[in-house]
Amino acid sequence: MKTFRFFSLLLLLLVSTQISFATEPVEALARKAVSGNTAAIEELRALGPAGLEALRTQYADEINAHIANPTAAPDDQWQRITAALDAVAQQKNSYIAGLYWYTDLDAAKKASQALGKPILSLRLLGKLTDEFSCANSRFFRTVLYSNDEVSSVLRDRFVLHWRSERPVPTVTIDFGDGRKLERTLTGNSIHYILDSQARPLDALPGLYGPRAFLHGLTNAENLFQSLKGKNQQERTLALLRYYREQHEKIATAWVIDTKKIGGKVPAGFKIVPGENGQDALVVSQLAITKAVTETSILRGMNVLAEELGKVTDEAAWKQIAELHSDDAILDSRAMTLIKYQNPSMSEDDFKSLVKKFQGLVALDTVRNEYLMHTKLYLWFRTDPGRGDLEKLNQKVYDSLFMTPQSDPWLGLFPADLYTALDNGGVVKK
């Protein structure tokens, strides 16, 4: 694996058009970068993942020491090291994850084409380099990118890219006694899995637990590899087949979970034993109301999702989340980052925080998979704009996340809400 990673980085180093060959050894660039030299940071950044790896190698002892002792008080040198790492990686708290993110999609495409790897493209509110990016992206940094297995898969098998959709809204609560509380208010993020031409293959909307996220990545990567060498017609058929199969698997799992918690399954849908011991979902004509065709089956599957959504209330979602609690377990490196961010927290409080947070991650995972991913697969099958990343992303933010670009207030300032404040409390600078 180390040999494979070395040659991957070497190949990327040779082919990336971002490269401006370093005028001095990377070790010297790494030292200059930590000293705050902007030009050195830019040169390491231009070297791609190899530049980040050189910086991490140069300061491996310091990185490992802070991973081993996350509550240690950061000194000035550590502050400089993490600032350089984050600038080269383009990710906040990158010292644990060690992931290099492109912010230029064209550069990511060229790297993907050279390495034969799919692109994982993150869309978020705010920037991945900012502490106050949207909540989902902050959780990604902890739950996913810091996870040892997830970060290895991302580093070795994907080309990473992110782009900000818009600034994230923040709020400051001043308690009047010197204390202030800062929070972000809203925002959602999505990981797109793209081919080497940046055409969408799959997407994981919102926060997923590590195990569920890895499952989604594996499915999409297998799809990417299976499409190599296919002509356009073969590719289209393979994609449509994949989206239908994945939609059916999710719908089947949702029905099974609903039955496990004693919920009611909509009429016209039942689970039967399938091939290889895998249960299968059967959609009857009662659910479709028309002759059984590809289109009517899709309509029926959509009806199922809508009906299951109606009967899955908050209590039911919590019960379903408990069935999948293992998908949301944080590994030791993720917990290291939480301790690093909360150095004065007691051990009991830390355990309570982690337990509650894992429950919320499990809840987000099942909701995002059952409510959002099913809609995405239907769009992938039926929407003419499904192959255009920007058109698909606009639809996601407009109709899935309900935060359209046409609403500059992100739903936080409804015109028909009376506040008894001048100008509705709006302050324009």
Rosetta blueprint (number, residue, H / E / L):
1 M L
2 K H
3 T H
4 F H
5 R H
6 F H
7 F H
8 S H
9 L H
10 L H
11 L H
12 L H
13 L H
14 L H
15 V H
16 S L
17 T L
18 Q L
19 I L
20 S L
21 F L
22 A L
23 T L
24 E L
25 P L
26 V H
27 E H
28 A H
29 L H
30 A H
31 R H
32 K H
33 A H
34 V H
35 S L
36 G L
37 N L
38 T H
39 A H
40 A H
41 I H
42 E H
43 E H
44 L H
45 R H
46 A H
47 L L
48 G L
49 P H
50 A H
51 G H
52 L H
53 E H
54 A H
55 L H
56 R H
57 T H
58 Q H
59 Y L
60 A H
61 D H
62 E H
63 I H
64 N H
65 A H
66 H H
67 I H
68 A H
69 N L
70 P L
71 T L
72 A L
73 A L
74 P L
75 D L
76 D H
77 Q H
78 W H
79 Q H
80 R H
81 I H
82 T H
83 A H
84 A H
85 L H
86 D H
87 A H
88 V H
89 A H
90 Q L
91 Q L
92 K L
93 N L
94 S H
95 Y H
96 I H
97 A H
98 G L
99 L L
100 Y L
101 W E
102 Y E
103 T L
104 D L
105 L H
106 D H
107 A H
108 A H
109 K H
110 K H
111 A H
112 S H
113 Q H
114 A H
115 L H
116 G L
117 K L
118 P L
119 I E
120 L E
121 S E
122 L E
123 R E
124 L E
125 L E
126 G L
127 K L
128 L L
129 T L
130 D L
131 E L
132 F L
133 S L
134 C L
135 A H
136 N H
137 S H
138 R H
139 F H
140 F H
141 R H
142 T H
143 V H
144 L H
145 Y L
146 S L
147 N L
148 D H
149 E H
150 V H
151 S H
152 S H
153 V H
154 L H
155 R H
156 D H
157 R H
158 F L
159 V E
160 L E
161 H E
162 W E
163 R E
164 S E
165 E E
166 R E
167 P L
168 V L
169 P L
170 T E
171 V E
172 T E
173 I E
174 D E
175 F L
176 G L
177 D L
178 G L
179 R L
180 K E
181 L E
182 E E
183 R E
184 T E
185 L L
186 T L
187 G L
188 N L
189 S L
190 I E
191 H E
192 Y E
193 I E
194 L E
195 D L
196 S L
197 Q L
198 A L
199 R L
200 P E
201 L E
202 D E
203 A E
204 L E
205 P E
206 G L
207 L L
208 Y L
209 G L
210 P H
211 R H
212 A H
213 F H
214 L H
215 H H
216 G H
217 L H
218 T H
219 N H
220 A H
221 E H
222 N H
223 L H
224 F H
225 Q H
226 S H
227 L L
228 K L
229 G L
230 K L
231 N L
232 Q H
233 Q H
234 E H
235 R H
236 T H
237 L H
238 A H
239 L H
240 L H
241 R H
242 Y H
243 Y H
244 R H
245 E H
246 Q H
247 H H
248 E H
249 K H
250 I H
251 A H
252 T H
253 A H
254 W H
255 V H
256 I H
257 D H
258 T H
259 K H
260 K H
261 I L
262 G L
263 G L
264 K L
265 V L
266 P L
267 A L
268 G L
269 F E
270 K E
271 I E
272 V E
273 P E
274 G L
275 E H
276 N H
277 G H
278 Q L
279 D E
280 A E
281 L E
282 V E
283 V E
284 S L
285 Q H
286 L H
287 A H
288 I H
289 T L
290 K L
291 A L
292 V L
293 T L
294 E H
295 T H
296 S H
297 I H
298 L H
299 R H
300 G H
301 M H
302 N H
303 V H
304 L H
305 A H
306 E H
307 E H
308 L H
309 G H
310 K H
311 V H
312 T L
313 D L
314 E H
315 A H
316 A H
317 W H
318 K H
319 Q H
320 I H
321 A H
322 E H
323 L H
324 H L
325 S H
326 D H
327 D H
328 A H
329 I L
330 L L
331 D L
332 S H
333 R H
334 A H
335 M H
336 T H
337 L H
338 I H
339 K H
340 Y H
341 Q H
342 N L
343 P L
344 S L
345 M L
346 S L
347 E H
348 D H
349 D H
350 F H
351 K H
352 S H
353 L H
354 V H
355 K H
356 K H
357 F H
358 Q H
359 G H
360 L H
361 V H
362 A H
363 L H
364 D H
365 T H
366 V H
367 R H
368 N H
369 E H
370 Y H
371 L H
372 M H
373 H H
374 T H
375 K H
376 L H
377 Y H
378 L H
379 W H
380 F H
381 R H
382 T H
383 D L
384 P L
385 G L
386 R L
387 G L
388 D L
389 L H
390 E H
391 K H
392 L H
393 N H
394 Q H
395 K H
396 V H
397 Y H
398 D H
399 S H
400 L H
401 F L
402 M L
403 T L
404 P L
405 Q L
406 S L
407 D L
408 P L
409 W L
410 L L
411 G L
412 L L
413 F L
414 P L
415 A L
416 D L
417 L L
418 Y L
419 T L
420 A L
421 L L
422 D H
423 N H
424 G H
425 G H
426 V L
427 V L
428 K L
429 K L
